[in-house]
């Protein structure tokens, strides 16, 4: 056999296609995880190149002729020194046996040690460890075909501290679903072949010190339950995940040189100038480490050396991934489950992100006055896309340093010469020049932000002793709070149900309502200039419709942000005695200002496209059909301005009439005289009862139809609110009363009113059946959002 020496040596029998795994020592703990070196190229399948699982603590144990791969239960522990106490915890909870092998050969046992054993691991490596079959299940009945699978010996390697094995796996289906995503990304939808990778790693050397989790610090938490905790002390021990970073000189206070710096590598598969932008953006983090007392170069980023394998567990990697459809980028730290020490940072960046940014810039600028493409050195769209790439590289790398999102960062007071945080989702900062033309020269901030420095200071500054660490960490977070820095993360920033007035996705500005008003002015200015100049010469004119989408929906995220002020609550992740503010209901004037700004996005005057622009859209030619990125159409081949308006309205209505927001409106009105649910509903209904005013006379016919469509969608939102059995009784009662009022005051001569009355009656006759039949969700053709992590 071909012998591959290393951590767990490998033996390859090419004639039989069998791979043998040598286990030098039994009962020795190690780390194990799997990854996906070849992806499916589809965001819908959720199987991307470079995807990595969580690390697991495992050991090989022998029972007679069997070798068992055992995963002990690391969540339930005892820190007591007494072995009997530790055993009591271990025996109280189950562990998992991940695999079983039969001994194929063995060495004699040495003095006090068991000898090395050899097992046939072929079937272990040719299994679907990553769960691809499960991900494919919605696309048809796919199953792994062993006859069309094999060990990928070209990517199977053993190193001194890790062993890496890769398998070529084929998933087959006799009846794949017609029109499935698999058919879009494979040559033959009956057989999907990719690779799965499995890694065994030596445990990190002793010397890593876990650091306590604080909900104000902005880190992912790692926890376990310690049954040796004294009565009155918490069982759950919460720690942060972070890389190991230790000073060469323990007494150094500033510009300290680490024993080993944190090294990241950028995928060689990223093309220029993207590759350079990825390196530049990720390198920003060294600024934060310097601010935390480390020497320059403590955090390093370079291009992956030629010939190095990005799946090698020794490399922190920033991977470049291609997909058939636009999708998410994400950063995933692989951490030691015993301590939270990050052993591999794995960033996945979708290549279509930059193309979407370029499209957004084209829509805003309409730059092709002559029809010709601009040279790279003077191309503002390219400059914006590269600026976003730098920011995105920094953002996702931040996740692999242990940092969570900070969605309140965009509302921080700006400090001189510093950006706020790369851990927020930034909307491009667009302004208008003196001629009313959009300006993208400062679309994205440069360098690491002030909050990022606080977070890295908390997680990575090294202290001389435990007492100094405890007091210094509290001081770091206390100083940040006194500066007005706020940390609010995912759970509190979601559009549906979210209540925080500052924590939003893809927003800007310290006042969400004022920023929405500003964005609407920029949108109007860009729409006034929008036309053939938004696409280069010789492009099919119908593709202008695609460029319109991000401009027409430019306000969507800022509208979500402003809507969250309505029924909003300002709060912090407060600890007892830390001096932070108590939770406070957003004031009535602020809520009403936000409501007026949001309602303007639902007006026919905002959502109706001008006739001059509609004349430019021809039906789409063969080969350029609509996609999920297109606005929906009920008119067949032709552009549908009414369906576009309905989709834009649904985005806002779904957040405005969210059931949790509705319940808060009822409560806060009772407590603080803020806008009531009835007031918000009535304002939305009245908006589209009156005739549109701003539209020119030649435009009012279409504006009236848009208005009628948005009014109907508003009523449908109320029907959903009234019928949802999860809603509070008060919410359902108020929505029911408003619907009854609509029915009583309907115009018998109006076809639309007659239809809506019939819908209301359907609901009143059988609310349960109504909920099953109707939803406020956006139509299937709605463009997907920005990148998510």
Residue pairs with C-beta under 8 A, 6 or more apart in sequence:
1 11
1 12
1 13
1 20
2 11
2 12
2 14
3 9
3 10
3 11
4 10
4 11
4 12
4 156
4 157
4 158
5 158
6 157
6 158
6 159
6 160
6 162
6 163
7 30
7 158
7 159
7 160
7 161
7 162
7 163
7 200
7 201
7 202
8 21
8 22
8 23
8 24
8 158
8 163
8 200
9 21
9 22
9 24
9 158
9 163
10 19
10 20
10 21
10 22
10 156
10 158
10 163
10 165
11 19
11 20
11 21
11 22
11 118
12 18
12 19
12 20
12 151
12 153
12 156
13 19
13 20
14 153
17 122
17 150
17 151
18 120
18 122
19 120
19 121
19 122
19 125
19 151
19 153
19 156
19 165
20 104
20 118
20 119
20 120
20 121
21 101
21 118
21 119
21 121
21 124
21 163
22 116
22 117
22 118
23 60
23 67
23 116
23 117
23 118
23 119
24 116
25 113
25 114
25 116
26 59
26 60
26 61
26 62
26 67
26 114
26 117
27 59
27 60
27 61
27 114
28 59
28 60
29 57
29 58
29 59
29 203
30 57
30 58
30 59
30 200
30 201
30 202
30 203
31 55
31 56
31 57
31 58
31 199
31 200
31 201
31 202
31 203
31 336
31 337
31 343
32 55
32 56
32 57
32 58
32 69
32 98
32 198
32 199
32 200
32 201
33 52
33 53
33 54
33 55
33 56
33 198
33 199
33 201
33 313
33 334
34 52
34 53
34 129
34 130
34 196
34 197
34 198
34 199
35 50
35 51
35 52
35 53
35 130
35 196
35 197
35 198
35 199
35 311
35 346
36 47
36 48
36 49
36 50
36 51
36 52
36 130
36 132
36 194
36 195
36 196
36 197
37 49
37 50
37 155
37 166
37 195
37 196
37 197
37 310
37 311
38 49
38 194
38 195
39 47
39 48
39 49
39 50
39 51
39 194
39 321
39 323
40 47
40 48
40 182
40 185
40 192
40 194
41 185
41 322
41 323
41 324
42 181
42 182
42 184
42 185
42 323
42 324
42 325
42 327
43 323
43 325
43 326
43 327
43 328
43 350
43 784
44 181
44 325
45 135
45 136
45 139
45 181
45 182
45 185
46 135
47 130
47 132
47 135
47 194
48 321
48 323
48 327
48 348
48 350
49 319
49 321
49 322
49 348
50 310
50 311
50 317
50 319
50 321
50 346
50 348
51 130
51 332
51 348
52 332
52 334
52 344
52 346
53 130
53 334
54 334
54 335
54 337
55 201
55 334
55 335
55 336
55 337
55 343
56 71
56 98
56 337
57 71
57 72
57 74
57 336
57 337
57 338
58 69
58 70
58 71
58 98
58 200
59 69
59 70
59 72
60 67
60 68
60 69
60 70
61 67
61 68
61 70
62 68
62 103
62 114
62 117
65 102
65 103
66 100
66 101
66 102
66 103
67 100
67 101
67 102
67 103
67 117
67 119
68 97
68 99
68 100
68 101
69 97
69 98
69 99
69 100
69 101
69 124
70 95
70 96
70 97
70 98
71 95
71 96
71 97
71 98
72 90
72 95
73 90
73 93
73 94
73 95
73 96
74 224
74 337
74 338
75 93
75 224
75 225
76 89
76 90
76 92
76 93
76 224
76 225
76 227
77 86
77 89
77 224
77 225
77 226
77 227
78 85
78 86
78 88
78 89
78 226
78 227
78 228
79 226
79 228
79 229
80 86
80 228
85 227
85 228
88 227
89 227
99 124
101 119
101 120
101 121
101 124
102 119
102 120
103 117
103 118
103 119
104 118
104 119
104 120
105 117
105 118
106 115
106 116
106 117
106 118
107 115
107 116
107 117
108 115
109 115
121 165
122 151
125 151
125 165
125 167
125 198
126 146
126 149
126 150
126 151
126 167
126 169
127 144
128 144
128 169
128 171
128 196
129 196
129 198
130 196
132 142
132 144
132 169
132 171
132 194
132 196
133 142
133 143
133 144
133 171
136 142
136 171
136 173
136 182
136 192
139 173
139 176
139 177
139 180
139 181
139 182
140 173
140 175
140 176
140 177
140 180
140 182
140 189
141 173
141 174
141 175
142 171
142 172
142 173
142 176
142 182
142 192
143 171
143 172
143 173
144 169
144 170
144 171
145 170
145 171
145 172
145 191
148 170
148 172
148 191
148 193
149 167
149 168
149 169
149 170
150 167
150 168
151 165
151 166
151 167
151 168
152 166
152 167
152 168
152 195
155 164
155 166
155 195
155 197
155 309
155 311
156 164
156 165
156 166
157 163
157 164
157 309
157 312
158 164
159 312
159 314
161 201
161 202
161 314
162 199
162 200
162 201
162 202
162 312
162 313
162 314
163 199
163 200
164 197
164 198
164 199
164 309
164 311
164 312
164 313
165 197
165 198
165 199
166 195
166 196
166 197
166 198
166 311
167 195
167 196
167 197
167 198
168 193
168 194
168 195
169 193
169 194
169 195
169 196
170 191
170 192
170 193
171 191
171 192
171 193
172 190
172 191
172 192
173 189
173 190
174 190
176 182
176 183
176 189
176 190
180 189
181 324
182 189
182 192
183 189
184 324
184 325
185 324
186 192
197 311
199 311
199 313
201 313
201 343
203 336
204 244
204 336
204 339
204 341
204 343
207 244
207 246
208 244
208 336
208 339
208 341
210 239
210 240
210 339
210 340
210 341
211 239
211 240
211 242
211 459
211 469
211 473
212 238
212 239
212 240
212 473
213 219
213 221
213 222
213 223
213 238
213 239
213 240
214 458
214 473
214 477
214 575
215 573
215 575
216 477
216 480
216 481
216 487
216 572
216 573
216 575
216 578
217 240
217 455
217 458
217 459
217 473
217 477
217 487
218 403
218 404
218 406
218 423
218 451
218 454
218 455
218 458
218 487
218 489
219 240
219 241
219 242
219 402
219 403
219 404
219 455
219 458
219 459
220 240
220 241
220 333
220 399
220 402
220 403
220 404
221 238
221 239
221 240
221 241
222 238
222 239
222 240
222 241
222 335
222 337
222 339
222 340
223 236
223 237
223 238
223 239
224 236
224 237
225 235
225 236
225 237
226 235
226 236
226 237
227 235
229 235
229 237
239 339
239 340
240 340
240 402
240 459
241 333
241 335
241 340
241 341
241 342
241 402
242 340
242 341
242 342
242 401
242 402
242 459
242 460
243 262
243 341
243 342
243 345
243 401
243 402
243 460
244 260
244 341
244 342
245 258
245 262
245 294
245 298
245 460
245 462
246 258
246 259
246 260
246 462
247 256
247 257
247 258
247 259
247 462
248 256
248 257
248 258
248 259
249 256
249 257
250 464
251 464
252 293
253 293
254 293
255 290
255 293
255 294
255 295
255 296
256 293
256 294
256 295
256 462
257 294
257 295
257 298
258 294
258 295
258 298
261 297
261 298
261 299
261 300
262 289
262 298
262 299
262 300
262 316
262 401
263 300
263 301
263 302
263 316
264 282
264 299
264 300
264 301
264 302
264 316
264 317
264 318
264 345
264 347
264 397
264 400
265 301
265 302
265 303
265 304
265 305
265 308
265 310
265 315
265 316
265 317
265 318
266 275
266 278
266 279
266 282
266 301
266 302
266 303
266 304
266 317
266 318
266 320
267 275
267 278
267 304
267 310
267 317
267 318
267 319
267 320
268 275
268 303
268 304
268 306
269 319
269 320
270 278
270 320
270 349
270 351
273 376
273 382
273 386
274 320
274 351
274 354
274 386
274 389
275 303
275 320
277 386
277 389
277 390
277 393
278 318
278 320
278 349
278 389
278 390
278 393
279 301
279 302
279 303
279 393
280 390
280 393
281 389
281 390
281 391
281 392
281 393
281 394
281 397
282 301
282 318
282 347
282 393
282 394
282 397
283 299
283 300
283 301
284 390
284 394
284 422
284 447
284 448
285 299
285 394
285 397
285 398
285 401
285 448
285 452
285 456
286 296
286 297
286 298
286 299
286 300
287 447
287 448
287 453
288 299
288 448
288 452
288 453
288 455
288 456
288 457
289 298
289 299
289 456
289 460
290 296
290 298
291 453
291 456
291 457
292 453
292 456
292 457
292 460
292 461
293 457
293 461
293 462
294 460
301 318
301 397
304 310
304 315
304 317
308 315
309 315
310 317
310 319
313 334
313 343
313 344
314 344
315 344
316 344
316 345
316 346
316 400
317 344
317 345
317 346
317 347
318 347
318 349
318 393
318 396
318 397
319 346
319 347
319 348
319 349
320 349
320 351
321 348
321 349
321 350
321 351
322 350
322 351
322 352
323 350
323 351
323 352
325 352
325 627
325 628
325 784
326 350
326 352
326 353
326 355
326 356
326 629
326 784
327 350
327 352
327 784
327 787
328 350
328 787
328 788
328 789
329 347
329 348
329 349
329 350
329 353
329 392
329 396
329 787
329 789
330 347
330 348
330 396
330 399
330 788
330 789
331 345
331 346
331 347
331 348
331 395
331 396
331 397
331 398
331 399
331 400
331 789
332 345
332 346
332 347
332 348
332 399
332 400
333 342
333 344
333 345
333 346
333 399
333 400
333 401
333 402
334 342
334 343
334 344
334 345
334 346
335 341
335 342
335 343
336 342
336 343
342 400
342 401
342 402
345 397
345 400
345 401
346 400
347 393
347 396
347 397
347 399
347 400
348 396
349 389
349 392
349 393
349 396
350 787
353 388
353 389
353 392
353 787
354 385
354 386
354 388
354 389
355 385
356 550
356 786
357 381
357 384
357 385
357 388
357 389
357 428
358 381
358 382
358 384
358 385
359 546
359 547
359 550
360 384
360 428
360 550
360 551
361 380
361 381
361 384
361 385
361 440
361 443
362 368
362 381
362 534
362 535
362 547
363 526
363 530
363 534
363 547
363 548
363 549
363 550
363 551
364 430
364 438
364 440
364 522
364 526
364 551
364 554
365 380
365 381
365 437
365 438
365 440
365 526
365 534
366 526
366 529
366 530
366 531
366 533
366 534
367 374
367 380
367 381
367 533
367 534
368 532
368 533
368 534
368 535
368 536
368 537
369 533
370 537
371 536
371 537
371 538
372 536
372 537
373 379
373 536
374 380
374 381
374 382
376 382
380 440
380 441
381 440
383 440
383 441
384 428
384 440
384 443
384 444
387 443
387 444
387 446
388 428
388 443
388 444
390 444
390 446
391 422
391 426
391 444
391 445
392 787
394 422
394 448
395 422
395 423
395 789
396 789
398 422
398 423
398 452
399 789
401 456
401 459
402 459
403 423
403 452
403 455
403 456
403 459
404 423
404 489
404 490
405 423
405 424
405 425
405 489
405 490
405 493
405 789
406 421
406 423
406 424
406 451
406 455
406 487
406 488
406 489
407 424
407 425
407 488
407 489
407 490
407 492
407 493
407 503
407 504
407 505
408 424
408 486
408 487
408 488
408 493
408 500
408 502
408 503
409 420
409 421
409 423
409 424
409 449
409 451
410 420
410 424
410 426
410 427
410 502
410 504
410 507
410 508
410 509
411 486
411 501
411 502
411 503
411 509
411 510
411 512
412 420
412 421
412 450
412 451
412 484
412 485
412 486
412 510
413 484
413 510
414 420
415 450
415 483
418 447
418 449
418 450
419 445
419 446
419 447
419 448
419 449
419 450
420 445
420 449
420 450
420 451
421 449
421 450
421 451
421 452
422 445
422 448
422 449
422 452
423 449
423 451
423 452
423 455
425 505
425 506
425 786
425 787
426 444
426 445
426 506
426 508
427 506
427 507
427 508
427 557
427 558
428 440
428 443
428 444
429 442
429 443
429 444
429 445
429 508
430 438
430 439
430 440
430 443
430 519
430 522
431 438
431 439
431 442
431 522
432 438
432 439
432 521
432 522
432 525
433 439
436 525
437 525
437 529
438 522
438 525
438 526
450 483
450 485
451 480
451 485
451 487
454 476
454 477
454 480
454 485
457 476
458 473
458 476
458 477
461 472
461 476
463 469
463 472
477 578
478 578
478 579
481 572
481 578
481 579
481 580
486 502
486 572
487 573
488 500
488 502
488 503
488 572
488 573
489 503
492 498
492 499
492 500
492 503
493 500
493 503
493 504
493 505
495 505
495 560
495 563
495 564
495 654
495 655
495 658
496 654
496 655
496 658
496 660
497 658
497 659
497 660
497 661
498 504
498 564
499 564
499 567
499 568
499 569
499 660
499 661
499 664
500 564
500 568
500 569
500 570
500 571
501 512
501 564
501 565
501 568
501 569
501 570
501 586
501 590
502 510
502 512
502 570
504 512
504 557
504 560
504 561
504 564
505 557
505 560
505 561
505 786
506 557
506 558
506 785
506 786
507 515
507 557
507 558
507 560
507 561
508 515
508 558
509 515
509 518
512 558
512 561
512 562
512 564
512 565
512 594
513 562
513 565
513 590
513 593
513 594
513 596
513 597
513 598
514 597
515 558
515 561
515 562
516 555
516 558
516 559
516 561
516 562
516 597
516 598
516 601
517 597
517 600
519 554
519 555
519 558
520 555
520 600
520 601
520 606
522 554
523 551
523 554
523 555
526 551
526 554
527 551
527 552
527 609
527 610
527 613
530 548
530 551
530 613
531 544
531 612
531 613
531 616
532 541
532 544
532 616
534 544
534 547
534 548
535 541
535 543
535 544
535 547
540 620
540 621
540 624
541 616
541 617
541 618
542 617
542 618
542 619
542 620
542 621
542 624
543 624
544 616
544 617
545 617
545 620
545 630
545 631
545 639
546 629
546 630
548 631
549 629
549 630
549 631
549 783
550 783
552 609
552 631
552 644
552 648
553 648
553 651
553 783
555 601
556 648
556 651
556 652
557 786
559 598
559 601
559 651
559 652
559 655
560 651
560 652
560 655
562 594
562 597
562 598
563 594
563 598
563 652
563 655
563 656
563 661
564 655
564 661
565 586
565 590
565 591
565 594
566 586
566 591
566 594
566 595
566 598
566 656
566 661
566 665
566 675
566 680
567 586
567 591
567 661
567 662
567 664
567 665
567 668
567 674
568 585
568 586
568 590
568 591
568 594
568 664
569 583
569 584
569 585
569 586
569 664
569 668
570 581
570 583
570 584
570 585
570 586
571 581
571 582
571 583
571 584
572 580
572 581
574 580
574 581
574 582
574 583
585 668
585 671
585 672
585 674
586 674
587 672
587 674
588 672
588 673
588 674
588 675
591 674
591 675
592 675
595 675
595 680
595 683
598 652
598 656
599 683
599 684
599 687
600 606
601 607
601 648
601 652
602 649
602 652
602 653
602 684
602 687
602 688
602 710
602 714
603 687
603 688
603 692
603 707
604 645
604 688
604 692
604 695
604 703
604 704
604 706
604 707
604 710
605 692
605 693
605 694
605 695
605 703
607 644
607 645
607 648
607 649
607 706
607 710
608 641
608 645
608 692
608 695
608 699
608 702
608 703
608 706
609 641
609 644
610 699
611 698
611 699
611 702
614 639
614 641
617 638
617 639
619 637
619 638
620 626
620 637
626 633
626 781
628 780
628 781
628 782
628 783
628 784
629 783
629 784
630 781
630 783
631 639
631 640
631 643
631 644
631 647
631 781
631 783
632 640
632 643
632 644
632 646
632 647
632 779
632 780
632 781
632 782
633 639
633 640
633 643
633 781
634 640
634 642
634 643
635 643
641 702
641 706
642 702
642 705
642 706
642 709
643 779
645 706
645 709
645 710
646 709
646 710
646 713
646 779
647 778
647 779
647 781
647 782
649 709
649 710
649 713
649 714
650 713
650 776
650 777
650 778
650 779
650 782
651 778
651 782
653 684
653 713
653 714
653 717
653 776
654 717
654 776
654 777
654 778
655 661
656 680
656 684
656 717
657 681
657 684
657 717
657 718
657 720
657 721
657 776
659 721
659 724
659 726
659 727
659 731
662 677
662 721
662 727
662 728
662 731
662 734
662 735
663 727
663 728
663 730
663 731
665 674
665 675
665 676
665 677
665 680
666 676
666 677
666 728
666 730
666 731
666 734
668 674
669 675
669 676
669 677
677 730
677 731
677 734
677 735
678 734
678 737
678 738
681 718
681 734
681 735
681 738
682 738
684 714
685 711
685 714
685 715
685 738
685 742
688 707
688 708
688 710
688 711
688 714
689 711
691 700
691 704
691 707
692 700
692 703
692 704
692 706
692 707
695 702
695 703
708 752
711 752
712 752
712 755
712 756
715 739
715 742
715 756
715 759
715 760
716 759
716 774
716 776
717 776
718 735
718 738
718 739
719 739
719 759
719 760
719 763
719 770
719 774
720 771
720 774
720 775
720 776
721 727
721 731
721 732
721 735
722 732
722 735
722 736
722 739
722 763
722 767
723 732
723 763
723 767
723 768
723 770
723 771
724 732
724 771
725 768
725 771
727 735
739 760
739 763
739 764
740 760
742 756
742 757
742 760
743 757
743 760
743 761
746 753
746 754
746 756
746 757
747 753
748 754
762 770
763 770
